[in-house]
Amino acid sequence: MKLYCDPISTTSRPVLMFIADQGLDVEIVKVDLMAGGHQDPEYLALNPNGIVPFLVDGDFRLGESIAILKYLAIRAHSTAYPESLKGQMKVDEALSWFATQFHETFCVMVCYPHIGVPHDMTPGQYADLMAYGREHCPRWLTVLDRSMLAGQPYVCGDQVTLADYLGLSFVLLGGLANYDFSPYPNIQAWIARMQARPSYVPTYAAFDTMLAYMRQQKAA
């Protein structure tokens, strides 16, 4: 198997961390987003969407982070995606929640504008978008803190699941906005729990380096 990805990519990191945790035999092929590698003709011939991550397993090809996570987990018989129908649906529910409600308000509106995404907006438009996001994202952070993570170590219970890998990548985008998570102690404890996993440092090294550089530039 080959995974085409970039550790800078928010949706690549959940898959990379899961692969590292599970010790899966997957060749990592870097698609350098900063250099425009996702638009190279060779890569577009493989994945016309021109995004990462993208999995190739023999003659089987699969895009989209959540689908790739599920495929790898089922293939490896990993407990990160339970075998029971109800267990799977609870994980699916959390994955969908992170990818819709949380991602839209927190990631798109609060965090990504700090790196010029969406593209081609005016400074005023970015400011308005971030203001709206900061006003409304506490709703979803409160759900995560006081409901989903209340009384349990992980999003779906006592064991780490695919939802934790995806959710962590989205929540840690808060570093782009220097977001304060101190009002959310359960989220803070969950972040620390996930960051204590041996797979965290190698997976997030490039992202953390980028954050450190951005903070240095702002302080200069």
Biotite code that builds the C-alpha atoms (Angstrom):
import biotite.structure as struc

atoms = struc.array([
    struc.Atom([0.000, 0.000, 0.000], chain_id="A", res_id=1, res_name="MET", atom_name="CA", element="C"),
    struc.Atom([1.051, 3.568, -0.661], chain_id="A", res_id=2, res_name="LYS", atom_name="CA", element="C"),
    struc.Atom([-0.300, 6.679, 1.051], chain_id="A", res_id=3, res_name="LEU", atom_name="CA", element="C"),
    struc.Atom([0.168, 9.932, -0.846], chain_id="A", res_id=4, res_name="TYR", atom_name="CA", element="C"),
    struc.Atom([0.093, 12.709, 1.723], chain_id="A", res_id=5, res_name="CYS", atom_name="CA", element="C"),
    struc.Atom([1.761, 15.700, 3.326], chain_id="A", res_id=6, res_name="ASP", atom_name="CA", element="C"),
    struc.Atom([2.155, 16.004, 7.116], chain_id="A", res_id=7, res_name="PRO", atom_name="CA", element="C"),
    struc.Atom([1.320, 19.696, 6.755], chain_id="A", res_id=8, res_name="ILE", atom_name="CA", element="C"),
    struc.Atom([-2.135, 18.613, 5.583], chain_id="A", res_id=9, res_name="SER", atom_name="CA", element="C"),
    struc.Atom([-4.785, 18.578, 8.307], chain_id="A", res_id=10, res_name="THR", atom_name="CA", element="C"),
    struc.Atom([-6.474, 15.538, 6.783], chain_id="A", res_id=11, res_name="THR", atom_name="CA", element="C"),
    struc.Atom([-3.222, 13.645, 6.229], chain_id="A", res_id=12, res_name="SER", atom_name="CA", element="C"),
    struc.Atom([-2.142, 13.710, 9.878], chain_id="A", res_id=13, res_name="ARG", atom_name="CA", element="C"),
    struc.Atom([-5.001, 11.521, 11.223], chain_id="A", res_id=14, res_name="PRO", atom_name="CA", element="C"),
    struc.Atom([-4.118, 8.791, 8.726], chain_id="A", res_id=15, res_name="VAL", atom_name="CA", element="C"),
    struc.Atom([-0.386, 9.096, 9.361], chain_id="A", res_id=16, res_name="LEU", atom_name="CA", element="C"),
    struc.Atom([-0.866, 8.884, 13.123], chain_id="A", res_id=17, res_name="MET", atom_name="CA", element="C"),
    struc.Atom([-3.160, 5.869, 12.805], chain_id="A", res_id=18, res_name="PHE", atom_name="CA", element="C"),
    struc.Atom([-0.682, 4.082, 10.535], chain_id="A", res_id=19, res_name="ILE", atom_name="CA", element="C"),
    struc.Atom([2.124, 4.767, 13.020], chain_id="A", res_id=20, res_name="ALA", atom_name="CA", element="C"),
    struc.Atom([0.046, 3.609, 15.997], chain_id="A", res_id=21, res_name="ASP", atom_name="CA", element="C"),
    struc.Atom([-0.936, 0.389, 14.261], chain_id="A", res_id=22, res_name="GLN", atom_name="CA", element="C"),
    struc.Atom([2.473, -0.292, 12.758], chain_id="A", res_id=23, res_name="GLY", atom_name="CA", element="C"),
    struc.Atom([0.915, -0.782, 9.329], chain_id="A", res_id=24, res_name="LEU", atom_name="CA", element="C"),
    struc.Atom([3.034, -1.640, 6.308], chain_id="A", res_id=25, res_name="ASP", atom_name="CA", element="C"),
    struc.Atom([2.221, 1.419, 4.212], chain_id="A", res_id=26, res_name="VAL", atom_name="CA", element="C"),
    struc.Atom([4.723, 3.279, 2.066], chain_id="A", res_id=27, res_name="GLU", atom_name="CA", element="C"),
    struc.Atom([4.480, 7.027, 2.681], chain_id="A", res_id=28, res_name="ILE", atom_name="CA", element="C"),
    struc.Atom([4.808, 9.115, -0.478], chain_id="A", res_id=29, res_name="VAL", atom_name="CA", element="C"),
    struc.Atom([5.051, 12.830, 0.239], chain_id="A", res_id=30, res_name="LYS", atom_name="CA", element="C"),
    struc.Atom([3.085, 15.163, -1.983], chain_id="A", res_id=31, res_name="VAL", atom_name="CA", element="C"),
    struc.Atom([4.620, 18.555, -1.201], chain_id="A", res_id=32, res_name="ASP", atom_name="CA", element="C"),
    struc.Atom([1.665, 20.922, -0.975], chain_id="A", res_id=33, res_name="LEU", atom_name="CA", element="C"),
    struc.Atom([3.820, 24.006, -0.480], chain_id="A", res_id=34, res_name="MET", atom_name="CA", element="C"),
    struc.Atom([5.619, 23.240, -3.747], chain_id="A", res_id=35, res_name="ALA", atom_name="CA", element="C"),
    struc.Atom([2.360, 22.539, -5.583], chain_id="A", res_id=36, res_name="GLY", atom_name="CA", element="C"),
    struc.Atom([2.950, 18.811, -5.772], chain_id="A", res_id=37, res_name="GLY", atom_name="CA", element="C"),
    struc.Atom([-0.771, 18.114, -5.601], chain_id="A", res_id=38, res_name="HIS", atom_name="CA", element="C"),
    struc.Atom([-1.144, 19.839, -8.986], chain_id="A", res_id=39, res_name="GLN", atom_name="CA", element="C"),
    struc.Atom([1.637, 17.940, -10.731], chain_id="A", res_id=40, res_name="ASP", atom_name="CA", element="C"),
    struc.Atom([0.282, 16.185, -13.854], chain_id="A", res_id=41, res_name="PRO", atom_name="CA", element="C"),
    struc.Atom([1.606, 12.853, -12.591], chain_id="A", res_id=42, res_name="GLU", atom_name="CA", element="C"),
    struc.Atom([-0.299, 13.164, -9.329], chain_id="A", res_id=43, res_name="TYR", atom_name="CA", element="C"),
    struc.Atom([-3.454, 14.483, -11.010], chain_id="A", res_id=44, res_name="LEU", atom_name="CA", element="C"),
    struc.Atom([-3.403, 11.440, -13.286], chain_id="A", res_id=45, res_name="ALA", atom_name="CA", element="C"),
    struc.Atom([-3.496, 9.323, -10.136], chain_id="A", res_id=46, res_name="LEU", atom_name="CA", element="C"),
    struc.Atom([-5.960, 11.488, -8.201], chain_id="A", res_id=47, res_name="ASN", atom_name="CA", element="C"),
    struc.Atom([-7.897, 13.978, -10.341], chain_id="A", res_id=48, res_name="PRO", atom_name="CA", element="C"),
    struc.Atom([-9.133, 15.763, -7.192], chain_id="A", res_id=49, res_name="ASN", atom_name="CA", element="C"),
    struc.Atom([-5.607, 17.029, -6.624], chain_id="A", res_id=50, res_name="GLY", atom_name="CA", element="C"),
    struc.Atom([-5.823, 16.724, -2.848], chain_id="A", res_id=51, res_name="ILE", atom_name="CA", element="C"),
    struc.Atom([-4.328, 14.557, -0.116], chain_id="A", res_id=52, res_name="VAL", atom_name="CA", element="C"),
    struc.Atom([-4.406, 12.019, 1.391], chain_id="A", res_id=53, res_name="PRO", atom_name="CA", element="C"),
    struc.Atom([-4.829, 9.340, -1.261], chain_id="A", res_id=54, res_name="PHE", atom_name="CA", element="C"),
    struc.Atom([-4.374, 5.594, -0.785], chain_id="A", res_id=55, res_name="LEU", atom_name="CA", element="C"),
    struc.Atom([-3.307, 3.055, -3.377], chain_id="A", res_id=56, res_name="VAL", atom_name="CA", element="C"),
    struc.Atom([-3.612, -0.627, -2.488], chain_id="A", res_id=57, res_name="ASP", atom_name="CA", element="C"),
    struc.Atom([-2.767, -2.627, -5.593], chain_id="A", res_id=58, res_name="GLY", atom_name="CA", element="C"),
    struc.Atom([-5.431, -1.760, -8.147], chain_id="A", res_id=59, res_name="ASP", atom_name="CA", element="C"),
    struc.Atom([-7.663, -0.204, -5.470], chain_id="A", res_id=60, res_name="PHE", atom_name="CA", element="C"),
    struc.Atom([-7.578, 3.573, -5.049], chain_id="A", res_id=61, res_name="ARG", atom_name="CA", element="C"),
    struc.Atom([-9.231, 5.579, -2.320], chain_id="A", res_id=62, res_name="LEU", atom_name="CA", element="C"),
    struc.Atom([-9.423, 9.256, -1.417], chain_id="A", res_id=63, res_name="GLY", atom_name="CA", element="C"),
    struc.Atom([-10.861, 11.148, 1.561], chain_id="A", res_id=64, res_name="GLU", atom_name="CA", element="C"),
    struc.Atom([-9.311, 10.900, 5.004], chain_id="A", res_id=65, res_name="SER", atom_name="CA", element="C"),
    struc.Atom([-12.287, 9.320, 6.771], chain_id="A", res_id=66, res_name="ILE", atom_name="CA", element="C"),
    struc.Atom([-12.769, 6.651, 4.115], chain_id="A", res_id=67, res_name="ALA", atom_name="CA", element="C"),
    struc.Atom([-9.051, 5.823, 4.209], chain_id="A", res_id=68, res_name="ILE", atom_name="CA", element="C"),
    struc.Atom([-9.097, 5.576, 8.016], chain_id="A", res_id=69, res_name="LEU", atom_name="CA", element="C"),
    struc.Atom([-12.030, 3.163, 7.899], chain_id="A", res_id=70, res_name="LYS", atom_name="CA", element="C"),
    struc.Atom([-10.463, 1.056, 5.147], chain_id="A", res_id=71, res_name="TYR", atom_name="CA", element="C"),
    struc.Atom([-7.171, 0.703, 6.994], chain_id="A", res_id=72, res_name="LEU", atom_name="CA", element="C"),
    struc.Atom([-8.868, -0.024, 10.311], chain_id="A", res_id=73, res_name="ALA", atom_name="CA", element="C"),
    struc.Atom([-11.190, -2.684, 8.891], chain_id="A", res_id=74, res_name="ILE", atom_name="CA", element="C"),
    struc.Atom([-8.351, -4.240, 6.921], chain_id="A", res_id=75, res_name="ARG", atom_name="CA", element="C"),
    struc.Atom([-6.183, -4.407, 10.062], chain_id="A", res_id=76, res_name="ALA", atom_name="CA", element="C"),
    struc.Atom([-9.044, -5.556, 12.341], chain_id="A", res_id=77, res_name="HIS", atom_name="CA", element="C"),
    struc.Atom([-8.254, -2.563, 14.549], chain_id="A", res_id=78, res_name="SER", atom_name="CA", element="C"),
    struc.Atom([-10.340, -1.829, 17.628], chain_id="A", res_id=79, res_name="THR", atom_name="CA", element="C"),
    struc.Atom([-10.128, 1.846, 16.610], chain_id="A", res_id=80, res_name="ALA", atom_name="CA", element="C"),
    struc.Atom([-13.123, 1.033, 14.405], chain_id="A", res_id=81, res_name="TYR", atom_name="CA", element="C"),
    struc.Atom([-15.279, -1.415, 16.394], chain_id="A", res_id=82, res_name="PRO", atom_name="CA", element="C"),
    struc.Atom([-16.684, -4.549, 14.790], chain_id="A", res_id=83, res_name="GLU", atom_name="CA", element="C"),
    struc.Atom([-20.167, -4.103, 16.264], chain_id="A", res_id=84, res_name="SER", atom_name="CA", element="C"),
    struc.Atom([-22.699, -2.154, 14.230], chain_id="A", res_id=85, res_name="LEU", atom_name="CA", element="C"),
    struc.Atom([-23.607, 0.181, 17.090], chain_id="A", res_id=86, res_name="LYS", atom_name="CA", element="C"),
    struc.Atom([-19.947, 0.745, 17.914], chain_id="A", res_id=87, res_name="GLY", atom_name="CA", element="C"),
    struc.Atom([-19.199, 1.650, 14.319], chain_id="A", res_id=88, res_name="GLN", atom_name="CA", element="C"),
    struc.Atom([-22.157, 4.013, 14.133], chain_id="A", res_id=89, res_name="MET", atom_name="CA", element="C"),
    struc.Atom([-21.024, 5.909, 17.235], chain_id="A", res_id=90, res_name="LYS", atom_name="CA", element="C"),
    struc.Atom([-17.597, 6.361, 15.681], chain_id="A", res_id=91, res_name="VAL", atom_name="CA", element="C"),
    struc.Atom([-19.218, 7.387, 12.380], chain_id="A", res_id=92, res_name="ASP", atom_name="CA", element="C"),
    struc.Atom([-21.365, 9.900, 14.232], chain_id="A", res_id=93, res_name="GLU", atom_name="CA", element="C"),
    struc.Atom([-18.310, 11.500, 15.845], chain_id="A", res_id=94, res_name="ALA", atom_name="CA", element="C"),
    struc.Atom([-16.350, 11.496, 12.581], chain_id="A", res_id=95, res_name="LEU", atom_name="CA", element="C"),
    struc.Atom([-19.238, 13.225, 10.806], chain_id="A", res_id=96, res_name="SER", atom_name="CA", element="C"),
    struc.Atom([-19.613, 15.744, 13.636], chain_id="A", res_id=97, res_name="TRP", atom_name="CA", element="C"),
    struc.Atom([-15.950, 16.728, 13.469], chain_id="A", res_id=98, res_name="PHE", atom_name="CA", element="C"),
    struc.Atom([-16.046, 16.931, 9.662], chain_id="A", res_id=99, res_name="ALA", atom_name="CA", element="C"),
    struc.Atom([-19.201, 19.085, 9.536], chain_id="A", res_id=100, res_name="THR", atom_name="CA", element="C"),
    struc.Atom([-20.303, 21.102, 12.573], chain_id="A", res_id=101, res_name="GLN", atom_name="CA", element="C"),
    struc.Atom([-16.895, 21.485, 14.186], chain_id="A", res_id=102, res_name="PHE", atom_name="CA", element="C"),
    struc.Atom([-14.808, 21.840, 11.036], chain_id="A", res_id=103, res_name="HIS", atom_name="CA", element="C"),
    struc.Atom([-16.978, 24.534, 9.492], chain_id="A", res_id=104, res_name="GLU", atom_name="CA", element="C"),
    struc.Atom([-17.049, 26.865, 12.487], chain_id="A", res_id=105, res_name="THR", atom_name="CA", element="C"),
    struc.Atom([-13.723, 26.228, 14.195], chain_id="A", res_id=106, res_name="PHE", atom_name="CA", element="C"),
    struc.Atom([-11.370, 25.211, 11.383], chain_id="A", res_id=107, res_name="CYS", atom_name="CA", element="C"),
    struc.Atom([-12.705, 27.173, 8.411], chain_id="A", res_id=108, res_name="VAL", atom_name="CA", element="C"),
    struc.Atom([-13.769, 30.337, 10.228], chain_id="A", res_id=109, res_name="MET", atom_name="CA", element="C"),
    struc.Atom([-11.377, 30.631, 13.183], chain_id="A", res_id=110, res_name="VAL", atom_name="CA", element="C"),
    struc.Atom([-8.161, 28.905, 12.133], chain_id="A", res_id=111, res_name="CYS", atom_name="CA", element="C"),
    struc.Atom([-7.614, 28.754, 8.387], chain_id="A", res_id=112, res_name="TYR", atom_name="CA", element="C"),
    struc.Atom([-7.914, 32.533, 7.778], chain_id="A", res_id=113, res_name="PRO", atom_name="CA", element="C"),
    struc.Atom([-4.582, 32.866, 9.620], chain_id="A", res_id=114, res_name="HIS", atom_name="CA", element="C"),
    struc.Atom([-2.911, 31.145, 6.673], chain_id="A", res_id=115, res_name="ILE", atom_name="CA", element="C"),
    struc.Atom([-4.956, 32.897, 3.990], chain_id="A", res_id=116, res_name="GLY", atom_name="CA", element="C"),
    struc.Atom([-7.647, 30.254, 3.529], chain_id="A", res_id=117, res_name="VAL", atom_name="CA", element="C"),
    struc.Atom([-10.184, 30.673, 1.949], chain_id="A", res_id=118, res_name="PRO", atom_name="CA", element="C"),
    struc.Atom([-8.063, 32.340, -0.725], chain_id="A", res_id=119, res_name="HIS", atom_name="CA", element="C"),
    struc.Atom([-8.537, 35.799, -2.225], chain_id="A", res_id=120, res_name="ASP", atom_name="CA", element="C"),
    struc.Atom([-10.514, 37.378, 0.600], chain_id="A", res_id=121, res_name="MET", atom_name="CA", element="C"),
    struc.Atom([-9.949, 40.950, 1.699], chain_id="A", res_id=122, res_name="THR", atom_name="CA", element="C"),
    struc.Atom([-8.541, 41.699, 5.183], chain_id="A", res_id=123, res_name="PRO", atom_name="CA", element="C"),
    struc.Atom([-11.984, 42.904, 6.217], chain_id="A", res_id=124, res_name="GLY", atom_name="CA", element="C"),
    struc.Atom([-13.629, 39.699, 5.023], chain_id="A", res_id=125, res_name="GLN", atom_name="CA", element="C"),
    struc.Atom([-11.092, 37.608, 6.944], chain_id="A", res_id=126, res_name="TYR", atom_name="CA", element="C"),
    struc.Atom([-11.737, 39.680, 10.054], chain_id="A", res_id=127, res_name="ALA", atom_name="CA", element="C"),
    struc.Atom([-15.504, 39.263, 9.743], chain_id="A", res_id=128, res_name="ASP", atom_name="CA", element="C"),
    struc.Atom([-15.168, 35.515, 9.173], chain_id="A", res_id=129, res_name="LEU", atom_name="CA", element="C"),
    struc.Atom([-12.936, 35.052, 12.208], chain_id="A", res_id=130, res_name="MET", atom_name="CA", element="C"),
    struc.Atom([-15.174, 37.193, 14.382], chain_id="A", res_id=131, res_name="ALA", atom_name="CA", element="C"),
    struc.Atom([-18.189, 35.094, 13.449], chain_id="A", res_id=132, res_name="TYR", atom_name="CA", element="C"),
    struc.Atom([-16.273, 31.891, 14.050], chain_id="A", res_id=133, res_name="GLY", atom_name="CA", element="C"),
    struc.Atom([-15.008, 32.972, 17.465], chain_id="A", res_id=134, res_name="ARG", atom_name="CA", element="C"),
    struc.Atom([-18.530, 33.932, 18.467], chain_id="A", res_id=135, res_name="GLU", atom_name="CA", element="C"),
    struc.Atom([-20.052, 30.602, 17.486], chain_id="A", res_id=136, res_name="HIS", atom_name="CA", element="C"),
    struc.Atom([-17.318, 27.968, 17.940], chain_id="A", res_id=137, res_name="CYS", atom_name="CA", element="C"),
    struc.Atom([-17.700, 27.827, 21.780], chain_id="A", res_id=138, res_name="PRO", atom_name="CA", element="C"),
    struc.Atom([-21.006, 26.065, 21.145], chain_id="A", res_id=139, res_name="ARG", atom_name="CA", element="C"),
    struc.Atom([-19.207, 23.110, 19.553], chain_id="A", res_id=140, res_name="TRP", atom_name="CA", element="C"),
    struc.Atom([-16.213, 23.188, 21.886], chain_id="A", res_id=141, res_name="LEU", atom_name="CA", element="C"),
    struc.Atom([-18.630, 22.977, 24.810], chain_id="A", res_id=142, res_name="THR", atom_name="CA", element="C"),
    struc.Atom([-20.315, 19.938, 23.260], chain_id="A", res_id=143, res_name="VAL", atom_name="CA", element="C"),
    struc.Atom([-16.936, 18.262, 22.832], chain_id="A", res_id=144, res_name="LEU", atom_name="CA", element="C"),
    struc.Atom([-15.793, 19.152, 26.345], chain_id="A", res_id=145, res_name="ASP", atom_name="CA", element="C"),
    struc.Atom([-18.931, 18.641, 28.408], chain_id="A", res_id=146, res_name="ARG", atom_name="CA", element="C"),
    struc.Atom([-20.716, 15.921, 26.474], chain_id="A", res_id=147, res_name="SER", atom_name="CA", element="C"),
    struc.Atom([-18.468, 13.897, 24.191], chain_id="A", res_id=148, res_name="MET", atom_name="CA", element="C"),
    struc.Atom([-15.450, 13.845, 26.518], chain_id="A", res_id=149, res_name="LEU", atom_name="CA", element="C"),
    struc.Atom([-17.303, 14.050, 29.833], chain_id="A", res_id=150, res_name="ALA", atom_name="CA", element="C"),
    struc.Atom([-16.351, 11.175, 32.120], chain_id="A", res_id=151, res_name="GLY", atom_name="CA", element="C"),
    struc.Atom([-14.373, 9.275, 29.492], chain_id="A", res_id=152, res_name="GLN", atom_name="CA", element="C"),
    struc.Atom([-10.815, 9.525, 28.136], chain_id="A", res_id=153, res_name="PRO", atom_name="CA", element="C"),
    struc.Atom([-11.647, 9.408, 24.434], chain_id="A", res_id=154, res_name="TYR", atom_name="CA", element="C"),
    struc.Atom([-14.357, 10.758, 22.171], chain_id="A", res_id=155, res_name="VAL", atom_name="CA", element="C"),
    struc.Atom([-16.246, 7.457, 21.902], chain_id="A", res_id=156, res_name="CYS", atom_name="CA", element="C"),
    struc.Atom([-15.412, 5.859, 25.239], chain_id="A", res_id=157, res_name="GLY", atom_name="CA", element="C"),
    struc.Atom([-12.532, 4.152, 27.000], chain_id="A", res_id=158, res_name="ASP", atom_name="CA", element="C"),
    struc.Atom([-10.508, 3.324, 23.883], chain_id="A", res_id=159, res_name="GLN", atom_name="CA", element="C"),
    struc.Atom([-9.020, 5.491, 21.180], chain_id="A", res_id=160, res_name="VAL", atom_name="CA", element="C"),
    struc.Atom([-10.981, 5.376, 17.918], chain_id="A", res_id=161, res_name="THR", atom_name="CA", element="C"),
    struc.Atom([-10.736, 6.871, 14.453], chain_id="A", res_id=162, res_name="LEU", atom_name="CA", element="C"),
    struc.Atom([-12.706, 9.851, 15.750], chain_id="A", res_id=163, res_name="ALA", atom_name="CA", element="C"),
    struc.Atom([-9.853, 10.769, 18.083], chain_id="A", res_id=164, res_name="ASP", atom_name="CA", element="C"),
    struc.Atom([-7.298, 10.793, 15.277], chain_id="A", res_id=165, res_name="TYR", atom_name="CA", element="C"),
    struc.Atom([-9.440, 13.029, 13.075], chain_id="A", res_id=166, res_name="LEU", atom_name="CA", element="C"),
    struc.Atom([-10.654, 15.230, 15.919], chain_id="A", res_id=167, res_name="GLY", atom_name="CA", element="C"),
    struc.Atom([-7.162, 15.859, 17.266], chain_id="A", res_id=168, res_name="LEU", atom_name="CA", element="C"),
    struc.Atom([-5.950, 17.188, 13.922], chain_id="A", res_id=169, res_name="SER", atom_name="CA", element="C"),
    struc.Atom([-8.906, 19.564, 13.696], chain_id="A", res_id=170, res_name="PHE", atom_name="CA", element="C"),
    struc.Atom([-8.678, 20.777, 17.299], chain_id="A", res_id=171, res_name="VAL", atom_name="CA", element="C"),
    struc.Atom([-4.924, 21.387, 17.116], chain_id="A", res_id=172, res_name="LEU", atom_name="CA", element="C"),
    struc.Atom([-5.501, 23.757, 14.223], chain_id="A", res_id=173, res_name="LEU", atom_name="CA", element="C"),
    struc.Atom([-6.309, 26.124, 17.077], chain_id="A", res_id=174, res_name="GLY", atom_name="CA", element="C"),
    struc.Atom([-2.577, 26.691, 17.242], chain_id="A", res_id=175, res_name="GLY", atom_name="CA", element="C"),
    struc.Atom([-2.840, 28.759, 14.049], chain_id="A", res_id=176, res_name="LEU", atom_name="CA", element="C"),
    struc.Atom([-5.123, 31.166, 15.906], chain_id="A", res_id=177, res_name="ALA", atom_name="CA", element="C"),
    struc.Atom([-3.372, 30.821, 19.270], chain_id="A", res_id=178, res_name="ASN", atom_name="CA", element="C"),
    struc.Atom([-6.733, 29.591, 20.580], chain_id="A", res_id=179, res_name="TYR", atom_name="CA", element="C"),
    struc.Atom([-7.163, 29.337, 24.357], chain_id="A", res_id=180, res_name="ASP", atom_name="CA", element="C"),
    struc.Atom([-8.543, 25.946, 25.429], chain_id="A", res_id=181, res_name="PHE", atom_name="CA", element="C"),
    struc.Atom([-8.293, 26.643, 29.160], chain_id="A", res_id=182, res_name="SER", atom_name="CA", element="C"),
    struc.Atom([-12.114, 26.928, 29.534], chain_id="A", res_id=183, res_name="PRO", atom_name="CA", element="C"),
    struc.Atom([-12.326, 23.322, 28.325], chain_id="A", res_id=184, res_name="TYR", atom_name="CA", element="C"),
    struc.Atom([-10.461, 21.045, 30.772], chain_id="A", res_id=185, res_name="PRO", atom_name="CA", element="C"),
    struc.Atom([-11.712, 17.792, 29.262], chain_id="A", res_id=186, res_name="ASN", atom_name="CA", element="C"),
    struc.Atom([-10.453, 18.852, 25.833], chain_id="A", res_id=187, res_name="ILE", atom_name="CA", element="C"),
    struc.Atom([-7.106, 19.822, 27.322], chain_id="A", res_id=188, res_name="GLN", atom_name="CA", element="C"),
    struc.Atom([-6.783, 16.441, 29.060], chain_id="A", res_id=189, res_name="ALA", atom_name="CA", element="C"),
    struc.Atom([-7.741, 14.625, 25.855], chain_id="A", res_id=190, res_name="TRP", atom_name="CA", element="C"),
    struc.Atom([-5.178, 16.576, 23.836], chain_id="A", res_id=191, res_name="ILE", atom_name="CA", element="C"),
    struc.Atom([-2.485, 15.702, 26.378], chain_id="A", res_id=192, res_name="ALA", atom_name="CA", element="C"),
    struc.Atom([-3.550, 12.041, 26.280], chain_id="A", res_id=193, res_name="ARG", atom_name="CA", element="C"),
    struc.Atom([-3.272, 11.917, 22.488], chain_id="A", res_id=194, res_name="MET", atom_name="CA", element="C"),
    struc.Atom([0.007, 13.842, 22.458], chain_id="A", res_id=195, res_name="GLN", atom_name="CA", element="C"),
    struc.Atom([1.491, 11.308, 24.879], chain_id="A", res_id=196, res_name="ALA", atom_name="CA", element="C"),
    struc.Atom([1.143, 8.559, 22.264], chain_id="A", res_id=197, res_name="ARG", atom_name="CA", element="C"),
    struc.Atom([4.502, 7.631, 20.661], chain_id="A", res_id=198, res_name="PRO", atom_name="CA", element="C"),
    struc.Atom([3.032, 8.321, 17.222], chain_id="A", res_id=199, res_name="SER", atom_name="CA", element="C"),
    struc.Atom([2.333, 11.978, 17.983], chain_id="A", res_id=200, res_name="TYR", atom_name="CA", element="C"),
    struc.Atom([5.796, 13.506, 17.682], chain_id="A", res_id=201, res_name="VAL", atom_name="CA", element="C"),
    struc.Atom([6.768, 11.992, 14.312], chain_id="A", res_id=202, res_name="PRO", atom_name="CA", element="C"),
    struc.Atom([3.322, 12.709, 12.881], chain_id="A", res_id=203, res_name="THR", atom_name="CA", element="C"),
    struc.Atom([3.025, 16.308, 14.051], chain_id="A", res_id=204, res_name="TYR", atom_name="CA", element="C"),
    struc.Atom([6.676, 17.421, 13.840], chain_id="A", res_id=205, res_name="ALA", atom_name="CA", element="C"),
    struc.Atom([6.235, 19.329, 10.570], chain_id="A", res_id=206, res_name="ALA", atom_name="CA", element="C"),
    struc.Atom([3.016, 20.974, 11.737], chain_id="A", res_id=207, res_name="PHE", atom_name="CA", element="C"),
    struc.Atom([4.498, 21.981, 15.093], chain_id="A", res_id=208, res_name="ASP", atom_name="CA", element="C"),
    struc.Atom([7.552, 23.388, 13.317], chain_id="A", res_id=209, res_name="THR", atom_name="CA", element="C"),
    struc.Atom([5.260, 25.468, 11.107], chain_id="A", res_id=210, res_name="MET", atom_name="CA", element="C"),
    struc.Atom([3.412, 26.792, 14.166], chain_id="A", res_id=211, res_name="LEU", atom_name="CA", element="C"),
    struc.Atom([6.671, 27.712, 15.871], chain_id="A", res_id=212, res_name="ALA", atom_name="CA", element="C"),
    struc.Atom([7.815, 29.577, 12.746], chain_id="A", res_id=213, res_name="TYR", atom_name="CA", element="C"),
    struc.Atom([4.529, 31.485, 12.511], chain_id="A", res_id=214, res_name="MET", atom_name="CA", element="C"),
    struc.Atom([4.750, 32.549, 16.152], chain_id="A", res_id=215, res_name="ARG", atom_name="CA", element="C"),
    struc.Atom([8.335, 33.666, 15.664], chain_id="A", res_id=216, res_name="GLN", atom_name="CA", element="C"),
    struc.Atom([7.329, 35.749, 12.650], chain_id="A", res_id=217, res_name="GLN", atom_name="CA", element="C"),
    struc.Atom([4.504, 37.405, 14.569], chain_id="A", res_id=218, res_name="LYS", atom_name="CA", element="C"),
    struc.Atom([6.804, 38.188, 17.485], chain_id="A", res_id=219, res_name="ALA", atom_name="CA", element="C"),
    struc.Atom([9.471, 39.721, 15.207], chain_id="A", res_id=220, res_name="ALA", atom_name="CA", element="C"),
])
